[in-house]
Amino acid sequence: MKIKGTWYRSIRETGDGAIAIIDQRWLPHELRWVSLSTADQAAQAIAEMWTRGAPLLGVVGAYGLCFALRQEASDAALTTAYDRLLATRPTAVNLRWALDQIRQGVSFLPEAERAAQALAIVRALCEEEVETNQAIGRHGLELIKNLAAAKPGNEPVNILTHCNAGWLATVDWGTALAPIYMAHDAGIPVHVYVDETRPRNQGASLTAWELANHGVPFTLVVDNAGGHLMQHGLVDMCIVGTDRVTASGDVCNKIGTYLKALAAHDNGVPFYVALPYTTVDWTIHDGLTEIPIEQRSDAEITHLWGKTATGEVLPVQITLDGVATGNYGFDVTPGRLVTGLITERGLVSATAEGLATLYGQRTVRDSP
């Protein structure tokens, strides 16, 4: 997407056997590109959230596996690197899916051919993801068009989103933000309410930065303002992304999503979840009991990062020393609270039957 008028992807090969990614920890204050050329570097970038977003994690992890195979392509080395990368983020299922594509795609090959084949696979995954996100955007755009047609005059469609599901979370376009970008580019007036998304503030630091660079009007609000906005008729629809959707339609996303879905349900506001097929986990059905919920470090709650008056970007402690914390990274929204899933194949209900109409009935994780 656009940064000051120039089109970028969030990941690119640099021509020297490495990839460049945006170190998202420094946004919105600084745009820093960092180079990754080993599996350990890729694992560190994922675990420490230099890079994030379920679709993008899959691509970065796949590149990490390519780097490992370039160093050693034995079965043992493949398994070691696979396990190392998979352990970095347990909730986002796209990571497992992408690593599986590489492992399955090279395991039958002679060792001398594995690295080149792995690179070809991950390049294809990148292009497929961009096409998938564009398709999600087109299907979501129709929903925004319908809402716009019902608005008087030139009033904007007001959309609330949570966390970051834009191009920073994918290779390009994003999932939840793709329909918004397409609506804006088509001249449809839209306005976005951006939740700050504590504790890491991905809404305030990433979504707001994306929208500002693309020229989409938005208002940053605190996490708990969503219900108030909906009660007063200020939200026409909610669109969020997701890190994992069960075969029955339960949605796992950034902590706080469930509360937005409850507020939307209580106020009759449509609540949509945008996702590619790689985010559906066909191996599980009950999101509350079967999805592993990542618990992250105390520092994400006890400290805030920000720019000081001197221009430095520093952490500031906001709690008592040694305070006990419970830093759950995600929550699960039952499918009954979701108005619909916006996928690359169209809009579908958040149910096993709905998913089956698009992808067929599956019992193992695979591609349509």
Long-range contacts (C-beta under 8 A, 24 or more apart in sequence): 1-166, 1-167, 1-172, 1-173, 1-174, 1-181, 1-210, 1-213, 1-214, 2-213, 2-214, 2-215, 3-31, 3-213, 4-213, 8-167, 9-130, 9-167, 9-171, 9-172, 10-51, 10-56, 10-167, 10-168, 10-169, 10-170, 10-171, 10-172, 11-51, 11-56, 11-59, 11-60, 11-63, 11-126, 11-171, 17-70, 19-60, 19-63, 21-45, 21-50, 21-51, 21-60, 22-51, 22-168, 23-50, 23-51, 24-49, 24-50, 24-51, 24-52, 24-168, 24-205, 24-206, 25-49, 25-50, 25-305, 26-313, 27-168, 27-205, 27-206, 27-209, 28-204, 28-205, 28-206, 28-208, 28-209, 28-212, 29-307, 29-313, 30-313, 36-60, 36-63, 36-64, 36-67, 37-67, 38-64, 38-67, 38-68, 38-71, 39-64, 39-65, 39-67, 39-68, 39-71, 39-81, 39-84, 39-85, 40-84, 41-67, 42-67, 42-85, 43-84, 43-85, 43-88, 46-85, 46-88, 46-89, 46-95, 47-88, 47-89, 49-200, 52-164, 52-168, 52-169, 52-202, 53-164, 53-165, 53-168, 53-169, 53-170, 53-241, 54-92, 54-93, 54-94, 54-95, 54-169, 54-241, 54-242, 54-243, 54-244, 54-279, 55-94, 55-129, 55-133, 55-169, 55-170, 55-171, 55-175, 55-276, 55-278, 55-279, 56-168, 56-169, 56-170, 56-171, 57-89, 57-92, 57-94, 57-95, 58-92, 58-94, 58-95, 58-97, 58-98, 58-99, 58-125, 58-278, 59-98, 59-122, 59-125, 59-126, 59-129, 59-171, 61-85, 61-86, 61-88, 61-95, 61-98, 61-99, 62-98, 62-99, 62-101, 62-102, 62-118, 62-121, 62-122, 62-125, 63-122, 65-99, 65-102, 65-103, 65-118, 66-102, 66-115, 66-118, 66-119, 66-122, 69-106, 69-114, 69-115, 69-118, 70-115, 73-106, 73-111, 73-112, 73-114, 73-115, 74-111, 75-107, 78-103, 78-106, 78-107, 78-114, 89-294, 90-292, 90-294, 91-243, 91-244, 91-252, 91-291, 91-292, 91-293, 91-294, 91-329, 91-330, 92-243, 92-244, 93-243, 93-244, 93-278, 93-279, 93-281, 93-365, 94-243, 94-276, 94-278, 94-279, 96-365, 97-278, 97-365, 98-122, 98-125, 98-278, 100-365, 101-125, 126-171, 129-170, 129-171, 129-172, 129-276, 129-278, 130-170, 130-171, 130-172, 130-173, 131-344, 132-276, 132-277, 132-278, 132-344, 133-170, 133-171, 133-172, 133-173, 133-174, 133-175, 133-178, 133-276, 133-344, 134-173, 134-178, 135-344, 135-345, 136-173, 136-175, 136-178, 136-179, 136-274, 136-275, 136-276, 136-342, 136-343, 136-344, 137-173, 137-178, 137-179, 137-181, 137-182, 138-179, 138-182, 139-179, 139-342, 139-343, 139-344, 139-346, 139-347, 140-176, 140-178, 140-179, 140-180, 140-182, 140-239, 140-272, 140-274, 140-342, 141-179, 141-182, 141-183, 141-186, 143-179, 143-237, 143-270, 143-272, 143-342, 143-347, 144-179, 144-180, 144-183, 144-188, 144-190, 144-237, 145-183, 145-188, 147-236, 147-237, 148-183, 148-188, 148-189, 151-236, 154-189, 155-189, 156-189, 156-190, 156-191, 156-217, 157-183, 157-188, 157-189, 157-190, 157-191, 157-236, 157-237, 158-190, 158-191, 158-192, 158-193, 158-234, 158-235, 158-236, 158-237, 159-190, 159-191, 159-192, 159-193, 159-235, 159-236, 159-237, 159-238, 159-239, 160-192, 160-193, 160-195, 160-226, 160-229, 160-230, 160-235, 160-237, 160-238, 160-239, 160-260, 160-269, 161-192, 161-193, 161-194, 161-195, 161-203, 161-207, 161-238, 161-239, 161-240, 162-195, 162-197, 162-203, 162-223, 162-226, 162-238, 162-240, 162-253, 162-254, 162-256, 162-257, 162-260, 163-195, 163-197, 163-202, 163-203, 163-207, 163-240, 163-241, 163-253, 163-254, 163-256, 163-257, 164-197, 164-202, 164-203, 164-206, 164-207, 164-210, 164-241, 165-207, 165-239, 165-240, 165-241, 165-242, 165-274, 166-206, 166-207, 166-210, 166-211, 167-210, 168-206, 168-210, 169-206, 169-241, 174-210, 174-241, 175-241, 175-242, 175-274, 175-275, 175-276, 175-342, 176-239, 176-240, 176-241, 176-273, 176-274, 177-207, 177-210, 177-211, 177-239, 178-274, 179-239, 179-274, 179-342, 180-211, 180-216, 180-239, 181-214, 181-216, 184-214, 184-215, 184-216, 190-216, 190-217, 191-217, 191-218, 191-219, 192-216, 192-217, 192-218, 192-219, 193-218, 193-219, 193-221, 193-225, 193-226, 193-229, 193-234, 193-235, 194-218, 194-219, 194-220, 194-221, 195-221, 195-222, 195-223, 195-225, 195-226, 195-256, 195-260, 196-220, 196-221, 196-222, 196-223, 197-223, 197-254, 197-256, 198-223, 198-256, 199-296, 199-300, 199-301, 199-327, 200-300, 201-304, 201-305, 202-254, 223-256, 224-259, 226-259, 226-260, 226-263, 227-259, 227-263, 227-266, 227-267, 230-263, 230-264, 230-266, 230-267, 230-269, 231-267, 235-264, 235-267, 235-269, 236-269, 236-270, 237-269, 237-270, 237-271, 237-272, 238-264, 238-269, 238-270, 238-271, 238-272, 239-272, 239-273, 239-274, 239-342, 240-271, 240-272, 240-273, 240-274, 241-273, 241-274, 241-275, 242-273, 242-274, 242-275, 242-279, 243-279, 243-330, 244-279, 244-281, 244-287, 244-291, 245-273, 245-275, 245-279, 245-280, 245-281, 245-341, 245-350, 245-355, 246-280, 246-281, 246-284, 246-285, 246-286, 246-287, 246-290, 246-291, 246-335, 247-280, 247-281, 247-282, 247-283, 247-284, 247-285, 247-352, 247-355, 247-362, 248-285, 248-286, 248-287, 248-335, 248-351, 248-352, 249-335, 249-338, 249-341, 249-349, 249-350, 249-351, 249-352, 249-354, 249-355, 250-285, 250-286, 250-287, 250-288, 250-291, 250-332, 250-333, 250-334, 250-335, 250-350, 251-287, 251-332, 251-333, 251-335, 251-338, 251-341, 251-350, 252-287, 252-291, 252-293, 252-330, 252-331, 252-332, 252-333, 253-330, 253-331, 253-333, 254-329, 254-330, 254-331, 255-328, 255-329, 255-330, 255-331, 256-331, 257-330, 257-331, 257-333, 258-331, 258-332, 258-333, 258-337, 261-333, 261-337, 261-338, 262-337, 264-337, 264-339, 265-337, 270-339, 270-340, 271-337, 271-338, 271-339, 272-338, 272-339, 272-340, 272-341, 272-342, 273-333, 273-338, 273-340, 273-341, 273-342, 273-350, 274-341, 274-342, 274-343, 275-341, 275-342, 275-343, 276-343, 276-344, 277-343, 277-344, 277-345, 277-359, 277-367, 277-368, 278-367, 280-355, 280-359, 281-365, 282-362, 282-363, 282-364, 282-365, 282-366, 283-363, 283-364, 283-365, 285-352, 287-332, 287-333, 287-334, 288-332, 288-334, 291-330, 291-332, 293-328, 293-329, 293-330, 293-331, 293-332, 294-328, 294-329, 294-330, 295-326, 295-327, 295-328, 295-329, 296-327, 296-329, 297-327, 298-325, 298-327, 300-327, 301-325, 301-327
